């Protein structure tokens, strides 16, 4: 059992991840899931990414919508036309993570994290919020960048289950996790 998992029951833990190839595909899938869940009355925490295309650029602007009701925070930065590097603004990401952490409570039904990526693999980003949710026995659904699968597995110790990257499979997993949590309360 991992150090951050001390104090909660593995049997009660509901932790899943989803991967989906294609630029922006996973972001759209998780944003849609969050919108449908909120419409169904799910008490969500976390953040989902919404990409905004830039005219004349291959890069898009990346916004994180903190659940359940905002704020929406731009986490990308414009580096100029000749830049080829990552456009993520680490300070903006950490600010969004802090906002998401403030909204996570023991009454939350589900934590959705848009991505376990480079920052999480390096010990930053949403790692602490994920651990906090698991300690509160709040189910967690994480979008996983496949390039960081090894770091994710190391982080979760193999305790997360993979869910098929379809709206139906994700909704079914979330509904079951939420129902289990509510029945246990």
C-alpha positions as CSV (number, residue, x, y, z in Angstrom):
1,X,0.0,0.0,0.0
2,X,1.3,3.4,-0.9
3,X,2.2,6.0,1.8
4,X,-0.6,8.4,0.7
5,X,-3.1,5.6,0.9
6,X,-2.7,5.0,4.6
7,X,-6.0,5.6,6.4
8,X,-8.5,4.4,3.8
9,X,-9.8,1.1,2.8
10,X,-8.7,-0.3,-0.6
11,X,-12.1,-2.1,-0.7
12,X,-13.8,1.3,-0.6
13,X,-11.5,2.9,-3.1
14,X,-12.9,3.6,-6.5
15,X,-10.1,4.8,-8.8
16,X,-10.1,4.7,-12.6
17,X,-8.3,6.1,-15.6
18,X,-9.1,6.5,-19.2
19,X,-6.8,7.1,-22.2
20,X,-7.8,8.1,-25.7
21,X,-5.5,8.9,-28.7
22,X,-6.0,11.9,-30.8
23,X,-5.3,15.6,-30.1
24,X,-8.0,16.9,-27.8
25,X,-10.2,13.7,-27.9
26,X,-9.8,12.9,-24.2
27,X,-10.5,16.5,-23.3
28,X,-13.8,16.5,-25.2
29,X,-14.7,13.1,-23.7
30,X,-14.2,14.2,-20.1
31,X,-15.7,17.7,-20.6
32,X,-18.8,16.0,-22.0
33,X,-18.9,13.5,-19.2
34,X,-18.7,16.4,-16.6
35,X,-21.5,18.4,-18.3
36,X,-23.8,15.3,-18.4
37,X,-22.9,14.5,-14.8
38,X,-23.6,18.0,-13.5
39,X,-27.0,17.9,-15.4
40,X,-27.8,14.6,-13.5
41,X,-27.0,16.2,-10.2
42,X,-23.5,14.7,-9.6
43,X,-21.5,16.7,-7.1
44,X,-18.3,17.0,-9.0
45,X,-14.8,18.3,-8.1
46,X,-11.7,18.5,-10.2
47,X,-11.1,20.1,-13.6
48,X,-11.7,19.4,-17.3
49,X,-9.8,20.9,-20.2
50,X,-11.4,22.9,-23.0
51,X,-9.3,23.7,-26.0
52,X,-9.8,26.9,-28.0
53,X,-8.4,26.9,-31.5
54,X,-6.2,29.8,-32.5
55,X,-6.6,31.2,-36.0
56,X,-3.5,30.6,-38.0
57,X,-1.8,28.4,-35.4
58,X,-1.3,24.7,-34.9
59,X,-1.4,25.3,-31.2
60,X,-4.6,25.9,-29.3
61,X,-5.3,27.7,-26.0
62,X,-5.9,25.4,-23.1
63,X,-8.5,26.3,-20.5
64,X,-9.3,24.3,-17.4
65,X,-12.8,24.5,-16.1
66,X,-12.7,24.0,-12.4
67,X,-15.6,21.8,-11.3
68,X,-18.4,22.1,-10.5
69,X,-19.0,25.7,-11.6
70,X,-15.7,27.4,-12.5
71,X,-13.7,29.4,-12.7
72,X,-12.3,28.8,-16.2
73,X,-8.6,29.4,-16.2
74,X,-6.2,29.7,-19.1
75,X,-3.3,27.3,-18.5
76,X,-1.5,27.9,-21.8
77,X,0.8,30.7,-22.8
78,X,1.6,32.1,-26.2
79,X,5.3,31.6,-26.9
80,X,5.5,33.2,-30.3
81,X,5.3,31.9,-33.8
82,X,8.7,30.3,-33.9
83,X,8.4,28.4,-30.6
84,X,8.1,24.6,-30.7
85,X,8.0,23.8,-27.0
86,X,5.2,23.1,-24.6
87,X,2.8,26.0,-24.2
88,X,1.6,25.0,-20.7
89,X,1.9,27.7,-18.1
90,X,3.0,25.9,-15.0
91,X,2.0,28.7,-12.6
92,X,-1.5,28.8,-14.1
93,X,-1.8,25.1,-13.8
94,X,-0.9,25.1,-10.1
95,X,-3.4,27.9,-9.5
96,X,-6.1,25.8,-11.2
97,X,-5.1,22.8,-9.1
98,X,-5.4,24.9,-5.9
99,X,-8.9,26.0,-6.9
100,X,-9.9,22.4,-7.6
101,X,-8.5,21.3,-4.3
102,X,-10.5,24.0,-2.5
103,X,-13.7,22.6,-4.0
104,X,-13.1,19.0,-3.1
105,X,-15.0,18.0,0.0
106,X,-16.2,14.9,1.8
107,X,-19.6,15.5,0.1
108,X,-18.2,15.4,-3.4
109,X,-19.5,12.5,-5.5
110,X,-16.6,12.3,-7.9
111,X,-13.2,13.9,-8.7
112,X,-12.5,14.2,-12.4
113,X,-8.9,15.1,-13.3
114,X,-8.4,16.1,-16.9
115,X,-4.9,14.7,-17.2
116,X,-2.1,12.9,-15.4
117,X,0.8,14.2,-17.4
118,X,4.3,15.6,-17.0
119,X,3.6,17.7,-13.9
120,X,2.0,14.8,-12.1
121,X,4.7,12.4,-13.1
122,X,7.2,14.9,-11.5
123,X,5.3,15.1,-8.2
124,X,3.3,18.2,-8.9
125,X,0.0,19.0,-10.6
126,X,-3.1,17.1,-9.4
127,X,-1.3,14.4,-7.4
128,X,-2.2,15.8,-4.0
129,X,-5.8,16.5,-5.0
130,X,-6.1,12.9,-6.2
131,X,-4.6,11.6,-2.9
132,X,-6.9,13.9,-0.9
133,X,-10.0,12.5,-2.8
134,X,-8.9,8.9,-2.2
135,X,-8.4,9.6,1.5
136,X,-11.9,11.1,1.6
137,X,-13.1,7.9,-0.2
138,X,-14.3,10.1,-3.1
139,X,-14.2,8.1,-6.4
140,X,-11.6,9.4,-8.8
141,X,-11.5,9.4,-12.6
142,X,-8.3,10.5,-14.3
143,X,-7.5,11.2,-17.9
144,X,-4.1,9.6,-18.6
145,X,-1.5,10.8,-21.1
146,X,-0.2,7.4,-22.3
147,X,3.4,8.8,-22.3
148,X,3.2,8.9,-18.5
149,X,1.6,5.5,-17.9
150,X,4.7,4.2,-16.0
151,X,4.7,7.2,-13.7
152,X,0.9,6.8,-13.1
153,X,1.3,3.2,-12.3
154,X,4.1,4.0,-9.9
155,X,1.9,6.7,-8.3
156,X,-1.2,4.5,-7.9
157,X,0.5,1.2,-7.3
158,X,-1.7,-0.5,-9.8
159,X,-4.8,0.3,-7.8
160,X,-6.6,2.2,-10.6
161,X,-8.7,0.3,-13.2
162,X,-8.9,1.3,-16.8
163,X,-12.2,2.3,-18.3
164,X,-13.0,2.1,-22.0
165,X,-12.8,5.5,-23.7
166,X,-16.5,5.7,-24.5
167,X,-19.2,8.0,-23.1
168,X,-21.3,5.0,-22.1
169,X,-18.5,3.1,-20.3
170,X,-17.4,6.2,-18.4
171,X,-20.9,7.1,-17.4
172,X,-21.6,3.6,-16.2
173,X,-18.4,3.5,-14.2
174,X,-19.1,6.9,-12.6
175,X,-22.8,6.1,-11.9
176,X,-21.7,2.8,-10.2
177,X,-19.0,4.6,-8.2
178,X,-21.3,7.4,-7.1
179,X,-24.1,4.9,-6.2
180,X,-21.7,2.8,-4.1
181,X,-20.4,5.9,-2.3
182,X,-23.9,7.2,-1.6
183,X,-25.1,3.8,-0.3
184,X,-22.0,3.5,2.0
185,X,-22.7,7.0,3.5
